Amino acid sequence: MPIHQPQQRTDVQSDRTGVQQAEAALVEHYPRLVRLAYVVLPPALGRHRRILTAHAVVQRALPAAASRNQSPRVPAQSRRTGAPAGAEGASADRVPSHPAYGWVRLRVLRTALAHERRPRWWPGRLPAPAALRPAAPVVWGLRLFPRAGGVDELALDRALSAVDGPVRAAFALHLLEGLDESGVRELLAGAGAADPAGAVRRAARLGRPDRAGAQAMLRSGEFDPCTVQTRPSDLLRRRHRVRAAAVAAALCVVAGGLAVAVEEGARGGEEDRAPAGVFAPVLDPAELMRTAAERWADTSRVDFTAWPARGGRADDDALLGRALRAWAEPPESVRVSTTPGTAAVPPAEPPQLLFADEVDGAAVVLFHDSADRVVRYAEPLSGAGGAALDFARTDDADVTTGAAVVVSRTAEGARFLLAPWIAESTTRDLLAPDTPGRPLEVSPDGVTAEVPRPAAGGACDAWPVIQLRSSERIVEKHAFLLTDLGELAPTHLTYMPKPGRGTPARQPREATGPDALLAWARTACSLRTLAGSGVRSVNNWAFAEQKLPEGGTSADWVCTRADTWRGPGRILVQFLAPAASPAEPATVVADRDDTALCSKFGQHVLAGTHWRAASGRWYVLGAGSRAVTGIRATGDARGAAGGPTLAVRAPRDADVELTASLREGGTLTAVH
């Protein structure tokens, strides 16, 4: 009836207006929505697929052109904006408050979460049904990667990969979108999450204690799928396939017979089964390099190249062939892990065999190649579990950093394969510096008994390390410490003693003496923050000793420097106040990434902290390295002192800046 026509036109106009507003919101806030989808999507997709899928999720967020959806209805929480608690500066990236944006965001979130949900009958190795729909964009011939971040970004990415989609979504909605807890719960419920409240609780534990830092990392290039780097896919594989197709076509034309076509097709199938882009000799166990058993004692290059091939299955060509093929082209069933900065590409030439045997219910193979990598392949001897492939960098390894490799790791501990030049092995607890080491049993092939792993979380009440001594044929009485930070190559621990009066600057030495063990007992638990970051060695530099006010007791200042295999370093400046227990944790007063401080290229350091005396009075303390001739405090408290230390009365929360003068001229500001 005519009386209804105006209402129909109004409904159509409302539909158009709602969709147009959603289109405008999607275009205007496209990078924000894609970043949200990227964080929520399963990390198991891999970075390349996750980037493309994140774009596809956002581009499919709008209704189909022919649909007659009603004007977008927005849940109430999408109108809540503002920064999450404790995240300063969020106003610089204000969350949109328009209802259309909230509607699009809900659709993006729902689709991204669907990628992790599989029906019970769905095969576990296949992606979720939502991931099988064809979607743009599609990239051929290139692999996409976000810009690489630092150690902290990598640690956050690993933490996110260990939780499920709703938890990642809650984390992103709080820190990226600025929603409060009730808003996050409502939005997750609208997106179909099974337990929104539980997801919010678990997300609250991520990124602690520096939630503002976690927010900054989520906004960094590591999690930005709109600013990416490109690399070619396997060029040799593509050339191989094109060449094989051309040859097959030519043979079909010339032969013209079914028998020839079948024969050539069979040959083509055999070629396709070999990983493309890798020459056959590289995958032939017979071509593996093997070092003579006594080579280590007669060479000036004492590193992994001097390791002989060991283990009861070193001649098992079937096992070695599977390991080489998995390295060349890992199937989806193989779990691949790499230390930061390590290329997981196939070997360019036959690698060196280090070990092959059965350890803790798995067949394990260790290789070393010309790209200075150690590669570990492990397949279960029974059960349905898949194989694992681990890569670690070993650039410029030496007597100490090339002395051991993790051959097996369980929930309780790890076994190490020791270098052939190791003559004595013990274990000790860094938190018990006065307790002597205990003998560590080693098999004839160099595999140790299981060494307990340092606790990754909870109470830090023990820190097991292995103490090794090299053969007199290498270095007489050379003992050193290694610790397990969760990677193939254990980390070498060293120590630089306090500056002596009138003595020249000292160099790092092995952390086996009494002073070194006492310093490491106070700082060992800080090693937790370095786990999984590709650390080659960690040095404790006791750069200053300070007499404290009101009593004259002394405190030490230590700069703990971690050097990675790929080059960049990280420092923790720690204040060791007098303590009742030799293992009482030090106070971390500064944390800096990608710096040369506390190395031979950054030999000057200044740091400060607030300290409370027994009387209850508060002080600002400052200390510098041996070249510091004076320190000045400005701000809420003022003072100056000649020499490398300073103590100034100041309120507990006083904002004080410290600067130092150097012996050779110039000034130094305190590290934070």
C-alpha positions as CSV (number, residue, x, y, z in Angstrom):
1,M,0.0,0.0,0.0
2,P,1.2,3.6,-0.7
3,I,1.1,4.4,2.9
4,H,4.0,1.9,3.5
5,Q,6.3,3.1,0.7
6,P,7.9,6.0,2.6
7,Q,8.7,3.7,5.4
8,Q,10.3,1.2,3.0
9,R,12.4,3.9,1.4
10,T,13.5,5.0,4.9
11,D,14.6,1.5,5.8
12,V,16.6,1.2,2.5
13,Q,18.2,4.6,3.1
14,S,19.0,3.6,6.7
15,D,20.7,0.3,5.4
16,R,22.7,2.3,2.9
17,T,23.7,4.9,5.5
18,G,24.8,2.2,8.0
19,V,26.9,0.3,5.4
20,Q,28.4,3.5,4.1
21,Q,29.4,4.5,7.6
22,A,31.0,1.1,8.2
23,E,32.8,1.4,4.9
24,A,34.2,4.8,5.9
25,A,35.2,3.5,9.3
26,L,37.0,0.5,7.7
27,V,38.9,2.7,5.3
28,E,39.8,5.3,7.9
29,H,41.0,2.8,10.5
30,Y,42.2,0.0,8.3
31,P,45.8,-0.2,9.8
32,R,44.3,-0.4,13.4
33,L,41.9,-3.2,12.5
34,V,44.5,-5.2,10.6
35,R,46.9,-5.0,13.6
36,L,44.1,-6.2,15.9
37,A,43.4,-9.1,13.6
38,Y,47.1,-10.0,13.3
39,V,47.5,-10.2,17.1
40,V,44.4,-12.3,17.6
41,L,45.0,-14.8,14.7
42,P,46.8,-18.0,15.7
43,P,50.6,-17.6,15.5
44,A,50.8,-21.2,14.2
45,L,49.8,-19.8,10.8
46,G,53.3,-18.4,10.4
47,R,54.1,-14.7,9.9
48,H,53.5,-14.7,6.1
49,R,50.0,-16.4,6.2
50,R,49.1,-14.4,9.3
51,I,49.8,-11.1,7.6
52,L,47.7,-12.0,4.5
53,T,44.9,-13.5,6.7
54,A,44.8,-10.4,8.8
55,H,44.2,-8.2,5.7
56,A,41.7,-10.7,4.4
57,V,39.8,-10.7,7.7
58,V,39.4,-7.0,7.6
59,Q,38.6,-6.8,3.9
60,R,35.8,-9.3,4.4
61,A,34.4,-7.5,7.4
62,L,31.8,-5.6,5.4
63,P,28.5,-7.3,4.4
64,A,28.2,-8.5,0.8
65,A,27.1,-5.9,-1.7
66,A,23.8,-7.6,-2.4
67,S,22.9,-8.1,1.3
68,R,20.1,-6.3,3.0
69,N,21.6,-6.1,6.5
70,Q,20.1,-3.6,8.8
71,S,22.1,-0.6,9.9
72,P,25.0,-1.7,12.0
73,R,24.1,-2.2,15.7
74,V,27.0,-1.6,18.0
75,P,27.5,-3.2,21.4
76,A,27.8,-0.7,24.2
77,Q,31.4,-1.5,25.0
78,S,32.6,-0.2,21.6
79,R,31.8,3.3,22.7
80,R,34.1,3.1,25.7
81,T,37.4,4.7,24.9
82,G,40.4,5.9,26.7
83,A,43.8,4.5,27.7
84,P,44.1,1.4,29.8
85,A,45.0,1.8,33.4
86,G,48.7,2.6,33.8
87,A,49.3,3.2,30.0
88,E,50.5,6.8,29.8
89,G,50.3,8.6,26.5
90,A,47.4,6.6,25.1
91,S,45.7,9.8,24.0
92,A,48.2,10.1,21.2
93,D,46.5,7.2,19.6
94,R,42.9,7.7,20.5
95,V,40.4,4.9,19.9
96,P,37.6,5.8,17.5
97,S,34.2,6.1,19.2
98,H,31.9,6.0,16.2
99,P,29.3,3.2,16.4
100,A,30.2,2.0,12.9
101,Y,33.8,1.4,13.9
102,G,32.6,-0.7,16.8
103,W,30.4,-2.7,14.5
104,V,33.3,-3.4,12.1
105,R,35.7,-4.2,14.9
106,L,33.2,-6.8,16.3
107,R,33.0,-8.5,12.9
108,V,36.9,-8.5,12.5
109,L,37.2,-10.0,16.0
110,R,34.6,-12.7,15.4
111,T,36.3,-13.8,12.1
112,A,39.8,-13.8,13.6
113,L,38.7,-15.9,16.6
114,A,37.0,-18.4,14.2
115,H,40.4,-19.3,12.7
116,E,41.3,-21.0,16.0
117,R,38.1,-22.9,16.5
118,R,37.8,-26.4,15.0
119,P,34.9,-28.7,15.2
120,R,35.6,-31.9,17.1
121,W,35.5,-34.0,14.0
122,W,37.9,-31.6,12.1
123,P,41.4,-33.1,11.4
124,G,43.9,-31.5,13.9
125,R,46.6,-30.8,11.3
126,L,44.2,-28.8,9.0
127,P,43.4,-25.1,9.5
128,A,40.0,-24.2,10.9
129,P,37.2,-24.2,8.3
130,A,37.1,-20.3,8.3
131,A,40.7,-20.4,7.1
132,L,39.9,-22.4,4.0
133,R,37.7,-19.8,2.3
134,P,39.4,-18.2,-0.6
135,A,40.4,-14.6,0.2
136,A,42.3,-11.7,-1.1
137,P,45.0,-10.5,-1.0
138,V,47.2,-13.3,-2.5
139,V,51.0,-12.9,-2.9
140,W,52.9,-15.1,-5.3
141,G,56.7,-15.4,-5.3
142,L,57.3,-13.4,-2.1
143,R,57.3,-14.0,1.6
144,L,56.1,-11.2,3.9
145,F,57.5,-10.5,7.4
146,P,56.8,-7.7,9.9
147,R,59.7,-5.5,10.8
148,A,61.9,-7.3,13.3
149,G,61.7,-6.0,16.9
150,G,64.0,-6.5,19.8
151,V,64.3,-9.1,22.6
152,D,61.3,-7.7,24.5
153,E,59.0,-7.8,21.4
154,L,60.1,-11.4,20.7
155,A,59.4,-12.4,24.3
156,L,55.9,-10.8,24.1
157,D,55.2,-12.6,20.8
158,R,56.2,-15.9,22.4
159,A,54.0,-15.2,25.4
160,L,51.1,-14.5,23.1
161,S,51.7,-17.7,21.1
162,A,51.4,-19.7,24.3
163,V,47.8,-18.6,25.0
164,D,44.6,-19.0,23.0
165,G,42.8,-16.6,20.8
166,P,40.4,-15.0,23.3
167,V,43.3,-14.2,25.7
168,R,45.2,-12.6,22.8
169,A,42.1,-10.7,21.9
170,A,41.5,-9.5,25.5
171,F,45.1,-8.4,25.7
172,A,44.9,-6.4,22.4
173,L,41.5,-4.9,23.2
174,H,42.8,-3.6,26.5
175,L,46.1,-2.2,25.4
176,L,45.4,-1.3,21.8
177,E,41.7,-0.4,22.0
178,G,41.7,1.0,25.5
179,L,38.6,-1.0,26.7
180,D,38.1,-1.6,30.4
181,E,37.6,-5.2,31.7
182,S,33.8,-5.1,31.5
183,G,34.0,-3.7,27.9
184,V,36.4,-6.5,26.9
185,R,34.2,-9.2,28.4
186,E,31.1,-7.8,26.5
187,L,32.9,-7.6,23.2
188,L,34.4,-11.1,23.6
189,A,31.0,-12.5,24.4
190,G,29.6,-10.8,21.3
191,A,32.4,-12.3,19.2
192,G,31.5,-15.8,20.5
193,A,34.3,-16.5,22.9
194,A,33.5,-19.3,25.3
195,D,34.9,-17.9,28.5
196,P,35.3,-14.1,28.3
197,A,35.9,-13.6,32.0
198,G,38.6,-16.2,32.1
199,A,40.3,-14.7,29.0
200,V,40.3,-11.3,30.6
201,R,41.9,-12.7,33.8
202,R,44.6,-14.5,31.9
203,A,45.3,-11.5,29.7
204,A,45.9,-9.4,32.8
205,R,48.9,-11.5,33.6
206,L,50.6,-10.9,30.3
207,G,53.1,-8.1,30.0
208,R,53.5,-7.6,33.7
209,P,54.9,-5.6,35.4
210,D,55.5,-3.1,32.6
211,R,52.0,-2.9,30.9
212,A,52.9,0.5,29.4
213,G,55.9,-1.1,27.8
214,A,53.8,-4.0,26.5
215,Q,51.4,-1.5,25.0
216,A,54.3,0.3,23.2
217,M,55.5,-3.1,21.9
218,L,52.1,-4.0,20.5
219,R,52.2,-0.7,18.6
220,S,55.7,-1.4,17.3
221,G,56.7,-2.8,13.9
222,E,56.9,-6.3,15.2
223,F,53.1,-6.4,15.3
224,D,52.3,-4.2,12.3
225,P,51.1,-6.2,9.3
226,C,50.8,-3.0,7.2
227,T,54.5,-2.3,7.2
228,V,56.3,-5.4,6.1
229,Q,59.5,-6.7,4.7
230,T,59.6,-9.0,1.7
231,R,61.8,-11.9,0.7
232,P,61.6,-14.1,-2.3
233,S,60.1,-17.6,-1.9
234,D,62.3,-20.5,-3.0
235,L,63.6,-19.3,-6.4
236,L,65.4,-22.5,-7.1
237,R,62.2,-24.5,-6.5
238,R,60.2,-22.3,-8.9
239,R,62.9,-22.7,-11.6
240,H,63.0,-26.4,-10.9
241,R,59.2,-26.7,-11.5
242,V,59.2,-24.6,-14.6
243,R,62.1,-26.5,-16.1
244,A,60.5,-29.8,-15.2
245,A,57.2,-28.8,-16.8
246,A,59.0,-27.6,-20.0
247,V,61.0,-30.8,-20.3
248,A,57.9,-33.0,-19.7
249,A,56.0,-31.1,-22.4
250,A,58.8,-31.5,-24.9
251,L,59.1,-35.2,-24.2
252,C,55.4,-35.7,-24.7
253,V,55.5,-33.9,-28.1
254,V,58.6,-35.8,-29.3
255,A,57.6,-39.2,-28.0
256,G,53.9,-39.0,-28.6
257,G,53.4,-42.2,-26.8
258,L,51.6,-43.1,-23.6
259,A,54.4,-45.3,-22.3
260,V,56.9,-42.5,-22.6
261,A,54.5,-40.1,-20.9
262,V,53.9,-42.5,-18.0
263,E,57.6,-43.1,-17.6
264,E,58.5,-39.4,-17.6
265,G,55.6,-38.7,-15.2
266,A,57.0,-41.3,-12.8
267,R,60.4,-39.6,-13.0
268,G,58.8,-36.3,-12.4
269,G,57.0,-37.7,-9.3
270,E,60.4,-38.9,-7.9
271,E,62.0,-35.5,-8.4
272,D,59.1,-33.8,-6.7
273,R,59.5,-36.0,-3.6
274,A,63.0,-34.6,-3.2
275,P,62.9,-31.1,-1.7
276,A,63.2,-28.7,-4.6
277,G,66.1,-26.2,-4.7
278,V,68.5,-28.5,-2.8
279,F,71.2,-30.4,-4.7
280,A,71.1,-34.2,-4.2
281,P,74.5,-34.4,-2.5
282,V,73.4,-32.1,0.3
283,L,70.6,-34.6,1.2
284,D,72.8,-37.7,0.8
285,P,73.9,-39.1,4.2
286,A,77.0,-40.5,2.5
287,E,78.1,-37.0,1.8
288,L,78.0,-35.7,5.4
289,M,81.2,-34.3,6.7
290,R,82.8,-36.2,9.6
291,T,85.7,-35.0,11.7
292,A,88.3,-37.4,12.9
293,A,88.1,-38.3,16.6
294,E,91.4,-36.7,17.7
295,R,91.2,-33.6,15.4
296,W,90.4,-31.3,18.3
297,A,93.8,-31.9,19.9
298,D,95.7,-31.0,16.8
299,T,94.0,-27.9,15.5
300,S,94.2,-24.2,16.3
301,R,90.5,-23.9,15.6
302,V,88.8,-25.3,18.7
303,D,85.1,-25.0,17.9
304,F,82.3,-27.1,16.5
305,T,84.3,-27.9,13.4
306,A,86.6,-30.0,15.7
307,W,83.7,-32.1,17.0
308,P,83.8,-35.8,15.8
309,A,80.7,-37.6,14.8
310,R,79.4,-39.6,17.8
311,G,76.4,-41.7,18.8
312,G,75.2,-45.2,18.3
313,R,73.2,-44.2,15.2
314,A,75.8,-42.1,13.4
315,D,75.8,-44.7,10.6
316,D,72.0,-45.0,10.3
317,D,71.4,-43.6,6.8
318,A,67.7,-43.9,7.1
319,L,67.6,-41.6,10.2
320,L,70.1,-39.2,8.8
321,G,68.2,-39.0,5.5
322,R,65.0,-38.1,7.3
323,A,66.8,-35.5,9.3
324,L,68.3,-33.9,6.2
325,R,65.1,-33.9,4.2
326,A,63.2,-32.3,7.2
327,W,65.9,-29.6,7.3
328,A,65.7,-29.0,3.6
329,E,61.9,-28.8,3.5
330,P,60.2,-29.2,6.8
331,P,56.7,-30.8,6.4
332,E,53.8,-29.3,8.4
333,S,54.1,-32.1,11.0
334,V,57.6,-30.9,12.0
335,R,57.8,-28.2,14.7
336,V,60.5,-25.7,13.8
337,S,62.1,-23.3,16.3
338,T,65.0,-20.8,15.8
339,T,67.0,-18.6,18.1
340,P,66.6,-14.9,17.2
341,G,68.4,-14.0,14.0
342,T,69.0,-17.6,12.9
343,A,68.1,-18.5,9.3
344,A,66.1,-21.7,8.9
345,V,67.1,-22.2,5.3
346,P,68.4,-25.5,3.8
347,P,72.2,-26.2,3.9
348,A,74.2,-24.9,1.0
349,E,76.6,-27.8,1.1
350,P,76.7,-31.1,3.0
351,P,76.8,-30.3,6.7
352,Q,79.0,-31.8,9.4
353,L,77.5,-34.6,11.5
354,L,78.0,-34.1,15.3
355,F,75.8,-36.8,16.8
356,A,73.1,-39.4,16.1
357,D,71.6,-41.6,18.8
358,E,68.5,-42.3,20.9
359,V,68.0,-40.0,24.0
360,D,65.0,-39.8,26.3
361,G,62.7,-41.7,23.9
362,A,63.7,-39.8,20.8
363,A,66.1,-40.3,17.9
364,V,68.3,-37.2,17.9
365,V,70.6,-35.9,15.2
366,L,72.9,-32.9,15.5
367,F,74.4,-31.1,12.5
368,H,76.8,-28.2,12.1
369,D,77.0,-26.3,8.8
370,S,79.1,-23.7,7.1
371,A,76.6,-21.0,8.0
372,D,77.7,-21.3,11.7
373,R,74.6,-23.0,12.8
374,V,73.9,-26.1,15.0
375,V,70.7,-27.9,13.9
376,R,69.0,-30.5,16.0
377,Y,66.5,-33.0,14.6
378,A,64.5,-35.2,17.0
379,E,61.7,-37.7,16.2
380,P,59.9,-39.8,18.8
381,L,60.6,-43.5,18.9
382,S,57.0,-44.2,19.7
383,G,53.7,-42.4,19.8
384,A,52.0,-40.1,17.5
385,G,54.0,-36.9,18.2
386,G,55.7,-35.1,15.4
387,A,59.4,-34.4,14.9
388,A,61.1,-31.2,15.9
389,L,63.8,-29.2,14.2
390,D,65.7,-26.6,16.2
391,F,68.2,-24.0,14.8
392,A,70.8,-22.1,16.8
393,R,73.6,-19.6,15.8
394,T,77.2,-20.5,16.7
395,D,79.1,-17.6,15.2
396,D,82.8,-17.5,16.3
397,A,82.2,-20.2,18.9
398,D,85.3,-21.1,20.9
399,V,86.5,-23.4,23.7
400,T,83.7,-22.2,26.0
401,T,80.8,-21.3,23.8
402,G,81.4,-24.3,21.6
403,A,81.7,-26.7,24.6
404,A,78.2,-28.0,24.9
405,V,74.9,-28.4,23.0
406,V,71.5,-29.4,24.5
407,V,70.7,-32.8,23.0
408,S,67.5,-33.5,24.9
409,R,65.2,-31.3,27.1
410,T,62.3,-32.5,29.2
411,A,60.1,-30.8,31.8
412,E,62.5,-31.7,34.5
413,G,65.9,-30.9,32.9
414,A,68.2,-31.1,30.0
415,R,71.0,-33.4,28.8
416,F,74.0,-31.9,27.1
417,L,76.4,-33.2,24.5
418,L,79.9,-32.1,25.6
419,A,82.8,-31.2,23.3
420,P,85.5,-33.8,23.1
421,W,88.0,-31.5,24.9
422,I,86.0,-31.5,28.1
423,A,87.9,-33.4,30.7
424,E,85.8,-32.8,33.9
425,S,82.2,-31.9,34.5
426,T,80.2,-30.9,37.6
427,T,77.0,-29.2,38.5
428,R,76.4,-26.5,41.1
429,D,73.7,-24.1,42.2
430,L,74.5,-20.4,41.7
431,L,72.3,-19.6,44.7
432,A,74.5,-21.7,46.9
433,P,78.0,-20.1,46.3
434,D,79.6,-21.9,49.2
435,T,78.4,-25.4,48.2
436,P,81.0,-27.3,46.1
437,G,80.0,-28.8,42.8
438,R,78.8,-32.3,42.4
439,P,80.2,-34.7,39.7
440,L,78.1,-34.9,36.5
441,E,78.0,-38.3,34.9
442,V,78.9,-38.3,31.2
443,S,78.4,-41.3,28.8
444,P,81.3,-42.5,26.6
445,D,79.7,-40.5,23.7
446,G,79.7,-37.3,25.7
447,V,76.0,-37.1,26.7
448,T,75.5,-35.9,30.3
449,A,73.1,-37.1,32.9
450,E,70.0,-34.9,33.2
451,V,70.7,-31.4,34.7
452,P,67.8,-29.7,36.4
453,R,66.5,-26.7,34.5
454,P,66.4,-23.3,36.1
455,A,62.8,-22.4,37.1
456,A,61.1,-20.3,34.4
457,G,58.4,-19.0,36.8
458,G,57.4,-19.0,40.4
459,A,60.0,-18.9,43.2
460,C,63.6,-18.6,42.2
461,D,65.1,-20.8,44.8
462,A,67.8,-22.6,42.8
463,W,69.8,-21.9,39.6
464,P,71.6,-25.0,38.3
465,V,74.7,-24.5,36.1
466,I,77.3,-26.9,34.7
467,Q,81.0,-26.3,35.5
468,L,83.3,-27.7,32.9
469,R,87.1,-28.0,32.8
470,S,88.9,-28.4,29.5
471,S,91.6,-30.8,28.8
472,E,95.2,-29.9,29.5
473,R,95.8,-30.5,25.8
474,I,93.7,-27.3,25.2
475,V,94.1,-25.0,28.1
476,E,95.6,-26.1,31.4
477,K,93.1,-25.9,34.3
478,H,90.5,-23.8,32.4
479,A,87.2,-24.1,34.2
480,F,84.1,-22.2,33.2
481,L,80.3,-22.1,33.8
482,L,77.4,-22.6,31.4
483,T,73.7,-22.2,32.1
484,D,70.6,-23.3,30.2
485,L,68.4,-20.4,29.0
486,G,66.1,-22.6,27.0
487,E,68.0,-22.8,23.7
488,L,70.3,-25.3,21.9
489,A,73.5,-23.5,22.9
490,P,73.9,-22.9,26.6
491,T,75.1,-19.5,27.8
492,H,78.7,-18.8,29.1
493,L,78.8,-16.9,32.4
494,T,81.8,-14.6,33.2
495,Y,82.8,-12.0,35.8
496,M,84.8,-8.8,36.0
497,P,86.1,-8.0,39.6
498,K,85.8,-4.7,41.4
499,P,88.3,-1.9,40.3
500,G,91.4,-2.0,42.4
501,R,93.4,1.0,43.5
502,G,96.0,1.9,41.0
503,T,95.5,-1.3,39.0
504,P,94.7,-1.2,35.2
505,A,91.2,-2.1,33.9
506,R,90.5,-5.8,34.2
507,Q,89.1,-8.1,31.6
508,P,86.2,-10.6,32.0
509,R,87.3,-13.9,33.6
510,E,85.7,-17.2,34.3
511,A,83.0,-17.0,37.0
512,T,84.4,-19.8,39.2
513,G,86.2,-17.8,41.9
514,P,84.7,-16.9,45.3
515,D,83.9,-13.2,44.4
516,A,82.4,-14.2,41.1
517,L,80.2,-16.9,42.7
518,L,79.0,-14.4,45.4
519,A,78.1,-11.8,42.8
520,W,76.2,-14.4,40.7
521,A,74.3,-15.7,43.8
522,R,72.8,-12.2,44.1
523,T,72.1,-11.7,40.3
524,A,71.3,-15.2,38.9
525,C,67.6,-14.9,39.1
526,S,67.7,-11.9,36.7
527,L,68.8,-14.4,34.0
528,R,65.1,-15.3,33.7
529,T,64.5,-12.1,31.6
530,L,67.1,-13.3,29.0
531,A,65.5,-16.7,28.3
532,G,64.9,-17.4,24.6
533,S,66.7,-14.3,23.3
534,G,69.7,-16.0,21.7
535,V,72.2,-15.0,24.4
536,R,75.8,-16.2,23.8
537,S,77.4,-15.0,27.1
538,V,76.5,-13.0,30.2
539,N,79.2,-11.0,32.2
540,N,78.8,-9.6,35.7
541,W,80.9,-6.4,35.9
542,A,81.4,-5.2,39.5
543,F,82.0,-1.6,38.4
544,A,81.8,0.2,41.8
545,E,81.9,-0.4,45.5
546,Q,80.2,2.2,47.8
547,K,80.3,2.9,51.5
548,L,76.7,3.6,52.6
549,P,75.7,6.5,54.8
550,E,74.8,5.9,58.5
551,G,77.0,3.0,59.3
552,G,79.7,2.6,56.8
553,T,78.7,-0.8,55.4
554,S,79.4,-1.4,51.8
555,A,77.3,-2.1,48.7
556,D,78.3,-3.2,45.3
557,W,77.2,-2.0,41.9
558,V,77.1,-4.6,39.1
559,C,76.4,-4.3,35.4
560,T,75.1,-7.5,34.0
561,R,75.7,-7.5,30.2
562,A,74.2,-10.2,27.9
563,D,75.7,-10.5,24.5
564,T,73.7,-12.3,21.8
565,W,75.0,-14.5,19.0
566,R,73.7,-12.0,16.4
567,G,75.5,-9.0,18.0
568,P,73.2,-6.7,20.0
569,G,73.5,-6.6,23.8
570,R,71.4,-5.9,26.8
571,I,72.4,-4.6,30.2
572,L,70.9,-4.8,33.7
573,V,72.5,-2.5,36.3
574,Q,72.0,-4.1,39.7
575,F,72.5,-2.7,43.2
576,L,73.7,-5.2,45.8
577,A,72.8,-3.8,49.2
578,P,74.0,-5.6,52.3
579,A,71.9,-8.7,52.8
580,A,71.3,-11.4,55.4
581,S,71.4,-14.1,52.8
582,P,74.1,-14.6,50.1
583,A,71.4,-15.4,47.6
584,E,69.1,-12.4,48.3
585,P,68.2,-10.9,44.8
586,A,69.9,-7.7,43.9
587,T,67.8,-4.6,42.9
588,V,67.7,-3.9,39.2
589,V,68.0,-0.1,38.8
590,A,68.5,0.1,35.0
591,D,67.6,-2.0,32.0
592,R,68.8,-1.1,28.5
593,D,68.5,-2.9,25.1
594,D,70.8,-2.7,22.1
595,T,73.6,-0.8,23.8
596,A,77.4,-1.0,23.9
597,L,77.4,-0.1,27.6
598,C,79.5,-2.3,29.9
599,S,81.5,-3.8,27.0
600,K,84.9,-2.9,25.7
601,F,83.1,-0.5,23.4
602,G,81.3,1.2,26.3
603,Q,83.6,1.2,29.3
604,H,81.9,4.1,31.2
605,V,78.7,3.7,33.2
606,L,76.8,5.7,35.8
607,A,73.7,4.6,37.6
608,G,71.6,5.7,40.6
609,T,68.9,4.4,42.9
610,H,66.9,5.4,46.0
611,W,67.9,3.7,49.2
612,R,66.5,3.6,52.7
613,A,68.8,3.6,55.7
614,A,68.1,1.7,58.9
615,S,67.0,5.0,60.5
616,G,64.2,5.3,58.0
617,R,65.8,8.2,56.1
618,W,65.9,8.0,52.3
619,Y,68.9,8.8,50.1
620,V,69.7,9.0,46.4
621,L,72.8,6.9,45.7
622,G,75.0,7.2,42.6
623,A,78.0,5.2,41.4
624,G,80.1,5.3,38.3
625,S,82.9,3.2,36.8
626,R,86.6,3.7,37.4
627,A,87.0,6.7,35.0
628,V,84.4,8.8,36.9
629,T,86.0,11.6,38.9
630,G,82.9,13.3,40.2
631,I,79.1,13.0,40.4
632,R,76.5,15.8,40.6
633,A,72.8,15.5,41.5
634,T,70.1,18.0,40.3
635,G,66.4,18.1,40.5
636,D,64.4,17.5,43.7
637,A,67.6,17.0,45.6
638,R,71.0,18.6,44.9
639,G,74.5,17.6,45.8
640,A,77.9,16.7,44.5
641,A,80.8,14.5,45.4
642,G,84.3,13.9,44.1
643,G,85.1,10.4,43.1
644,P,82.9,7.6,41.6
645,T,80.2,7.5,44.3
646,L,77.6,9.9,45.7
647,A,75.0,9.8,48.5
648,V,72.4,12.7,48.9
649,R,69.5,12.9,51.4
650,A,66.3,13.0,49.3
651,P,62.6,12.1,49.6
652,R,61.6,8.6,48.7
653,D,60.1,9.6,45.3
654,A,62.4,12.5,44.5
655,D,63.1,13.1,40.9
656,V,66.9,13.4,40.6
657,E,69.2,13.6,37.6
658,L,72.7,12.3,38.0
659,T,75.7,13.4,35.8
660,A,79.3,12.5,36.1
661,S,82.6,14.0,34.9
662,L,85.2,11.7,33.3
663,R,88.9,11.6,33.8
664,E,89.7,12.2,30.2
665,G,87.1,15.0,29.9
666,G,83.4,14.9,29.0
667,T,80.3,14.0,31.0
668,L,78.2,11.0,31.5
669,T,74.5,10.7,32.3
670,A,73.0,8.0,34.4
671,V,71.6,4.9,32.6
672,H,67.9,4.1,33.2
